[in-house]
Amino acid sequence: MTIKPTHKAVAEYYRSRDNFARHNVAHESAVRSAFQALLATTAGAHDWTLIPELRMKVAGKTVIPDGTLKDLYNIPRGYWESKDEATISTTKSSSRNPAAIR
């Protein structure tokens, strides 16, 4: 199943983002809640489940992505880490100028 831009969950995501923008809110927690709802809803179309903040060990370290998508067989299908607009802009600027990363 393909999720189209006209899907109800996608429209709700954009409504949430627009509402936050009207209140000048772009921090990670607000962005995260809107996208988490979108992921949780659309994951069901593939029989996947979004599990928020599932701890796991990677190379001996504990990591906690904002979300893990798992299928019916408990196989991880994807991971999600939220970023706010400021973080994205900083990351893009830093990637163009490696000296900016310190």
CYANA upper distance limits for C-alpha pairs under 8 A (distance plus 0.5 A):
  1 MET  CA     45 ALA  CA      7.26
  1 MET  CA     46 HIS  CA      7.83
  3 ILE  CA      7 HIS  CA      6.88
  3 ILE  CA     42 THR  CA      7.75
  4 LYS  CA     10 VAL  CA      8.39
  5 PRO  CA     10 VAL  CA      6.54
  5 PRO  CA     11 ALA  CA      7.82
  6 THR  CA     10 VAL  CA      7.19
  6 THR  CA     11 ALA  CA      6.99
  7 HIS  CA     11 ALA  CA      6.88
  8 LYS  CA     12 GLU  CA      6.70
  9 ALA  CA     13 TYR  CA      6.67
  9 ALA  CA     37 ALA  CA      8.37
  9 ALA  CA     38 LEU  CA      6.09
  9 ALA  CA     41 THR  CA      7.10
  9 ALA  CA     42 THR  CA      7.61
 10 VAL  CA     14 TYR  CA      6.92
 10 VAL  CA     38 LEU  CA      6.93
 11 ALA  CA     15 ARG  CA      6.72
 12 GLU  CA     16 SER  CA      6.65
 12 GLU  CA     38 LEU  CA      8.32
 13 TYR  CA     17 ARG  CA      6.76
 13 TYR  CA     34 ALA  CA      6.03
 13 TYR  CA     35 PHE  CA      7.02
 13 TYR  CA     37 ALA  CA      8.00
 13 TYR  CA     38 LEU  CA      6.58
 14 TYR  CA     18 ASP  CA      6.48
 15 ARG  CA     19 ASN  CA      6.59
 16 SER  CA     20 PHE  CA      6.76
 16 SER  CA     34 ALA  CA      6.56
 17 ARG  CA     21 ALA  CA      6.63
 17 ARG  CA     31 VAL  CA      7.57
 17 ARG  CA     34 ALA  CA      7.36
 18 ASP  CA     22 ARG  CA      6.71
 19 ASN  CA     23 HIS  CA      7.20
 20 PHE  CA     24 ASN  CA      6.79
 20 PHE  CA     25 VAL  CA      5.49
 20 PHE  CA     26 ALA  CA      7.34
 20 PHE  CA     30 ALA  CA      7.79
 21 ALA  CA     25 VAL  CA      5.93
 21 ALA  CA     26 ALA  CA      7.25
 25 VAL  CA     30 ALA  CA      7.66
 26 ALA  CA     30 ALA  CA      7.04
 26 ALA  CA     31 VAL  CA      6.93
 26 ALA  CA     84 ASP  CA      6.76
 26 ALA  CA     85 GLU  CA      6.90
 27 HIS  CA     31 VAL  CA      6.92
 27 HIS  CA     84 ASP  CA      5.84
 27 HIS  CA     85 GLU  CA      7.80
 27 HIS  CA     86 ALA  CA      8.44
 28 GLU  CA     32 ARG  CA      6.24
 28 GLU  CA     82 SER  CA      7.00
 28 GLU  CA     83 LYS  CA      6.20
 28 GLU  CA     84 ASP  CA      4.89
 28 GLU  CA     85 GLU  CA      8.38
 29 SER  CA     33 SER  CA      6.70
 30 ALA  CA     34 ALA  CA      7.13
 31 VAL  CA     35 PHE  CA      6.82
 31 VAL  CA     82 SER  CA      7.96
 31 VAL  CA     83 LYS  CA      8.22
 31 VAL  CA     84 ASP  CA      6.96
 32 ARG  CA     36 GLN  CA      6.29
 32 ARG  CA     82 SER  CA      6.18
 32 ARG  CA     83 LYS  CA      8.22
 33 SER  CA     37 ALA  CA      6.81
 34 ALA  CA     38 LEU  CA      7.04
 35 PHE  CA     39 LEU  CA      6.63
 36 GLN  CA     40 ALA  CA      6.53
 36 GLN  CA     67 GLY  CA      8.32
 37 ALA  CA     41 THR  CA      6.66
 38 LEU  CA     42 THR  CA      6.63
 39 LEU  CA     43 ALA  CA      6.21
 39 LEU  CA     50 LEU  CA      7.42
 40 ALA  CA     44 GLY  CA      7.35
 40 ALA  CA     49 THR  CA      7.23
 40 ALA  CA     50 LEU  CA      5.79
 41 THR  CA     45 ALA  CA      8.24
 42 THR  CA     46 HIS  CA      8.19
 43 ALA  CA     47 ASP  CA      6.99
 43 ALA  CA     48 TRP  CA      5.49
 43 ALA  CA     49 THR  CA      6.56
 43 ALA  CA     50 LEU  CA      7.35
 43 ALA  CA     69 LEU  CA      8.06
 44 GLY  CA     48 TRP  CA      5.80
 44 GLY  CA     49 THR  CA      6.96
 46 HIS  CA     71 ASP  CA      8.40
 47 ASP  CA     71 ASP  CA      6.66
 47 ASP  CA     72 LEU  CA      6.93
 48 TRP  CA     69 LEU  CA      6.67
 48 TRP  CA     70 LYS  CA      5.82
 48 TRP  CA     71 ASP  CA      4.84
 48 TRP  CA     72 LEU  CA      6.95
 49 THR  CA     69 LEU  CA      5.98
 49 THR  CA     70 LYS  CA      5.83
 49 THR  CA     71 ASP  CA      6.89
 50 LEU  CA     67 GLY  CA      6.71
 50 LEU  CA     68 THR  CA      6.16
 50 LEU  CA     69 LEU  CA      5.10
 50 LEU  CA     70 LYS  CA      7.15
 51 ILE  CA     67 GLY  CA      5.97
 51 ILE  CA     68 THR  CA      5.65
 51 ILE  CA     69 LEU  CA      6.76
 51 ILE  CA     70 LYS  CA      8.05
 52 PRO  CA     65 PRO  CA      8.19
 52 PRO  CA     66 ASP  CA      6.10
 52 PRO  CA     67 GLY  CA      4.79
 52 PRO  CA     68 THR  CA      6.90
 53 GLU  CA     64 ILE  CA      5.87
 53 GLU  CA     65 PRO  CA      6.01
 53 GLU  CA     66 ASP  CA      5.28
 53 GLU  CA     67 GLY  CA      5.89
 53 GLU  CA     68 THR  CA      7.83
 54 LEU  CA     64 ILE  CA      6.25
 54 LEU  CA     65 PRO  CA      7.20
 54 LEU  CA     66 ASP  CA      8.14
 54 LEU  CA     67 GLY  CA      7.30
 54 LEU  CA     68 THR  CA      7.12
 55 ARG  CA     62 THR  CA      7.03
 55 ARG  CA     63 VAL  CA      6.34
 55 ARG  CA     64 ILE  CA      5.18
 55 ARG  CA     65 PRO  CA      7.95
 56 MET  CA     62 THR  CA      6.03
 56 MET  CA     63 VAL  CA      6.03
 56 MET  CA     64 ILE  CA      6.99
 57 LYS  CA     61 LYS  CA      5.77
 57 LYS  CA     62 THR  CA      5.01
 57 LYS  CA     63 VAL  CA      6.66
 58 VAL  CA     62 THR  CA      6.80
 58 VAL  CA     63 VAL  CA      7.27
 65 PRO  CA     79 TYR  CA      7.01
 65 PRO  CA     80 TRP  CA      6.52
 65 PRO  CA     81 GLU  CA      5.89
 66 ASP  CA     79 TYR  CA      8.21
 66 ASP  CA     80 TRP  CA      6.18
 66 ASP  CA     81 GLU  CA      5.45
 66 ASP  CA     82 SER  CA      6.96
 67 GLY  CA     79 TYR  CA      6.22
 67 GLY  CA     80 TRP  CA      5.45
 67 GLY  CA     81 GLU  CA      7.24
 68 THR  CA     76 PRO  CA      7.26
 68 THR  CA     77 ARG  CA      8.09
 68 THR  CA     78 GLY  CA      6.35
 68 THR  CA     79 TYR  CA      5.03
 68 THR  CA     80 TRP  CA      6.81
 69 LEU  CA     76 PRO  CA      6.22
 69 LEU  CA     77 ARG  CA      5.83
 69 LEU  CA     78 GLY  CA      5.54
 69 LEU  CA     79 TYR  CA      6.67
 70 LYS  CA     74 ASN  CA      5.86
 70 LYS  CA     75 ILE  CA      5.78
 70 LYS  CA     76 PRO  CA      4.85
 70 LYS  CA     77 ARG  CA      5.88
 70 LYS  CA     78 GLY  CA      7.76
 71 ASP  CA     75 ILE  CA      5.97
 71 ASP  CA     76 PRO  CA      7.09
 71 ASP  CA     77 ARG  CA      7.15
 83 LYS  CA     87 THR  CA      6.48
 83 LYS  CA     88 ILE  CA      6.89
 84 ASP  CA     88 ILE  CA      6.83
 85 GLU  CA     89 SER  CA      6.66
 86 ALA  CA     90 THR  CA      6.63
 87 THR  CA     91 THR  CA      6.49
 88 ILE  CA     92 LYS  CA      6.64
 89 SER  CA     93 SER  CA      6.69
 90 THR  CA     94 SER  CA      6.50
 91 THR  CA     95 SER  CA      6.51
 92 LYS  CA     96 ARG  CA      7.00
 93 SER  CA     97 ASN  CA      6.93
 93 SER  CA    100 ALA  CA      8.48
 94 SER  CA     98 PRO  CA      6.29
 94 SER  CA     99 ALA  CA      8.10
 94 SER  CA    100 ALA  CA      5.84
 94 SER  CA    101 ILE  CA      6.36
 97 ASN  CA    101 ILE  CA      8.18
